[in-house]
Amino acid sequence: ESGEDYGVLVGRQSSDNNWSVLVKSLAKNLDITTNARLVRVVHWQEGDRKPLELHFSDGRVANAAVAVLALPLTVLREGDVIFNPPLPAWKLRAWCIMQMDNCLKV
């Protein structure tokens, strides 16, 4: 046990999704936010206890030391989530050249 605080933010999660069992197991004793639209991520200077602020469209703000974000490529490309400070240019370029194709979940 490291003594550090961790949080998980999960986007859409349906009860018939097999992943929900894993997520629920991993999420015990964590503060979970679901079905919320992330609009801005602010990363404060090093040394802050919880250097991340996650801003949601309904005005709520969550603070975290660590966050894992799974965002659709279209959200990243269109700038629907603002990162402050801005993400490195090489990441932005990578999103622009990545291709998406049709997928079938079986």
Short mmCIF file of the C-alpha atoms (twelve columns), coordinates in Angstrom:
data_MODEL
# 
_entry.id   MODEL 
# 
loop_
_atom_site.group_PDB 
_atom_site.id 
_atom_site.type_symbol 
_atom_site.label_atom_id 
_atom_site.label_alt_id 
_atom_site.label_comp_id 
_atom_site.label_asym_id 
_atom_site.label_seq_id 
_atom_site.Cartn_x 
_atom_site.Cartn_y 
_atom_site.Cartn_z 
_atom_site.pdbx_PDB_model_num 
ATOM 1   C CA . GLU A 1   0.000   0.000   0.000   1 
ATOM 2   C CA . SER A 2   1.633   3.220   -1.178  1 
ATOM 3   C CA . GLY A 3   -0.713  5.547   0.691   1 
ATOM 4   C CA . GLU A 4   -1.430  7.518   -2.508  1 
ATOM 5   C CA . ASP A 5   -4.950  8.497   -3.584  1 
ATOM 6   C CA . TYR A 6   -6.245  7.103   -6.851  1 
ATOM 7   C CA . GLY A 7   -9.444  7.733   -8.751  1 
ATOM 8   C CA . VAL A 8   -11.083 6.243   -11.796 1 
ATOM 9   C CA . LEU A 9   -13.473 7.970   -14.147 1 
ATOM 10  C CA . VAL A 10  -15.564 5.676   -16.287 1 
ATOM 11  C CA . GLY A 11  -17.604 6.925   -19.212 1 
ATOM 12  C CA . ARG A 12  -20.505 4.917   -20.539 1 
ATOM 13  C CA . GLN A 13  -21.071 1.661   -18.730 1 
ATOM 14  C CA . SER A 14  -24.039 -0.596  -19.334 1 
ATOM 15  C CA . SER A 15  -25.228 -3.297  -16.954 1 
ATOM 16  C CA . ASP A 16  -25.093 -5.919  -19.710 1 
ATOM 17  C CA . ASN A 17  -21.449 -5.121  -20.472 1 
ATOM 18  C CA . ASN A 18  -18.996 -7.821  -19.298 1 
ATOM 19  C CA . TRP A 19  -16.435 -5.101  -18.637 1 
ATOM 20  C CA . SER A 20  -18.716 -3.669  -15.933 1 
ATOM 21  C CA . VAL A 21  -17.851 -6.604  -13.661 1 
ATOM 22  C CA . LEU A 22  -14.146 -5.814  -13.947 1 
ATOM 23  C CA . VAL A 23  -14.712 -2.080  -13.524 1 
ATOM 24  C CA . LYS A 24  -16.858 -2.576  -10.420 1 
ATOM 25  C CA . SER A 25  -14.246 -4.879  -8.892  1 
ATOM 26  C CA . LEU A 26  -11.367 -2.482  -9.568  1 
ATOM 27  C CA . ALA A 27  -13.406 0.518   -8.449  1 
ATOM 28  C CA . LYS A 28  -14.115 -0.582  -4.898  1 
ATOM 29  C CA . ASN A 29  -13.478 2.300   -2.489  1 
ATOM 30  C CA . LEU A 30  -12.882 4.769   -5.334  1 
ATOM 31  C CA . ASP A 31  -14.845 7.864   -6.236  1 
ATOM 32  C CA . ILE A 32  -16.454 7.056   -9.592  1 
ATOM 33  C CA . THR A 33  -18.066 9.489   -12.021 1 
ATOM 34  C CA . THR A 34  -20.188 8.028   -14.807 1 
ATOM 35  C CA . ASN A 35  -22.251 9.479   -17.639 1 
ATOM 36  C CA . ALA A 36  -20.521 12.830  -17.353 1 
ATOM 37  C CA . ARG A 37  -19.156 14.946  -20.200 1 
ATOM 38  C CA . LEU A 38  -15.579 16.039  -19.581 1 
ATOM 39  C CA . VAL A 39  -14.853 19.493  -21.001 1 
ATOM 40  C CA . ARG A 40  -11.515 20.548  -19.487 1 
ATOM 41  C CA . VAL A 41  -8.473  19.009  -17.803 1 
ATOM 42  C CA . VAL A 42  -6.182  21.316  -15.828 1 
ATOM 43  C CA . HIS A 43  -2.781  20.038  -14.711 1 
ATOM 44  C CA . TRP A 44  -1.213  22.106  -11.927 1 
ATOM 45  C CA . GLN A 45  2.476   22.447  -11.122 1 
ATOM 46  C CA . GLU A 46  4.491   19.570  -9.694  1 
ATOM 47  C CA . GLY A 47  4.333   19.196  -5.945  1 
ATOM 48  C CA . ASP A 48  0.576   19.743  -5.621  1 
ATOM 49  C CA . ARG A 49  -1.104  16.878  -3.731  1 
ATOM 50  C CA . LYS A 50  -3.850  16.481  -6.331  1 
ATOM 51  C CA . PRO A 51  -2.539  18.281  -9.401  1 
ATOM 52  C CA . LEU A 52  -5.454  17.465  -11.738 1 
ATOM 53  C CA . GLU A 53  -8.761  19.275  -12.034 1 
ATOM 54  C CA . LEU A 54  -11.361 17.565  -14.208 1 
ATOM 55  C CA . HIS A 55  -14.157 19.949  -15.264 1 
ATOM 56  C CA . PHE A 56  -17.511 18.576  -16.418 1 
ATOM 57  C CA . SER A 57  -20.221 20.166  -18.558 1 
ATOM 58  C CA . ASP A 58  -22.633 20.388  -15.611 1 
ATOM 59  C CA . GLY A 59  -20.172 22.581  -13.671 1 
ATOM 60  C CA . ARG A 60  -18.792 19.902  -11.357 1 
ATOM 61  C CA . VAL A 61  -15.054 19.756  -10.740 1 
ATOM 62  C CA . ALA A 62  -13.186 16.650  -9.563  1 
ATOM 63  C CA . ASN A 63  -9.643  16.768  -8.179  1 
ATOM 64  C CA . ALA A 64  -7.288  13.825  -8.591  1 
ATOM 65  C CA . ALA A 65  -3.648  12.884  -8.297  1 
ATOM 66  C CA . VAL A 66  -4.012  10.492  -11.245 1 
ATOM 67  C CA . ALA A 67  -6.648  10.080  -13.952 1 
ATOM 68  C CA . VAL A 68  -7.111  7.624   -16.789 1 
ATOM 69  C CA . LEU A 69  -9.119  9.095   -19.641 1 
ATOM 70  C CA . ALA A 70  -10.518 7.000   -22.473 1 
ATOM 71  C CA . LEU A 71  -11.722 9.513   -25.034 1 
ATOM 72  C CA . PRO A 72  -12.938 8.861   -28.572 1 
ATOM 73  C CA . LEU A 73  -10.501 9.995   -31.231 1 
ATOM 74  C CA . THR A 74  -13.139 12.354  -32.650 1 
ATOM 75  C CA . VAL A 75  -13.399 14.123  -29.283 1 
ATOM 76  C CA . LEU A 76  -9.632  14.611  -29.226 1 
ATOM 77  C CA . ARG A 77  -9.458  15.756  -32.851 1 
ATOM 78  C CA . GLU A 78  -12.296 18.247  -32.527 1 
ATOM 79  C CA . GLY A 79  -10.959 19.740  -29.299 1 
ATOM 80  C CA . ASP A 80  -14.093 18.939  -27.306 1 
ATOM 81  C CA . VAL A 81  -11.887 18.541  -24.215 1 
ATOM 82  C CA . ILE A 82  -9.527  21.427  -23.437 1 
ATOM 83  C CA . PHE A 83  -6.194  20.539  -21.855 1 
ATOM 84  C CA . ASN A 84  -4.420  23.175  -19.793 1 
ATOM 85  C CA . PRO A 85  -1.524  23.334  -20.339 1 
ATOM 86  C CA . PRO A 86  -2.012  22.178  -23.930 1 
ATOM 87  C CA . LEU A 87  -0.837  18.707  -24.840 1 
ATOM 88  C CA . PRO A 88  2.422   18.393  -26.805 1 
ATOM 89  C CA . ALA A 89  2.250   19.078  -30.554 1 
ATOM 90  C CA . TRP A 90  3.432   15.550  -31.385 1 
ATOM 91  C CA . LYS A 91  0.307   14.114  -29.739 1 
ATOM 92  C CA . LEU A 92  -1.938  16.461  -31.686 1 
ATOM 93  C CA . ARG A 93  -0.209  15.489  -34.948 1 
ATOM 94  C CA . ALA A 94  -0.602  11.788  -34.111 1 
ATOM 95  C CA . TRP A 95  -4.365  12.192  -33.659 1 
ATOM 96  C CA . CYS A 96  -4.628  13.858  -37.057 1 
ATOM 97  C CA . ILE A 97  -2.926  11.024  -38.933 1 
ATOM 98  C CA . MET A 98  -4.627  8.134   -37.104 1 
ATOM 99  C CA . GLN A 99  -7.245  6.316   -39.139 1 
ATOM 100 C CA . MET A 100 -10.523 4.837   -37.935 1 
ATOM 101 C CA . ASP A 101 -12.357 2.017   -39.599 1 
ATOM 102 C CA . ASN A 102 -15.545 0.043   -39.077 1 
ATOM 103 C CA . CYS A 103 -15.536 -2.553  -36.333 1 
ATOM 104 C CA . LEU A 104 -17.835 -5.410  -35.442 1 
ATOM 105 C CA . LYS A 105 -18.140 -6.546  -31.826 1 
ATOM 106 C CA . VAL A 106 -18.984 -10.230 -31.629 1 
# 
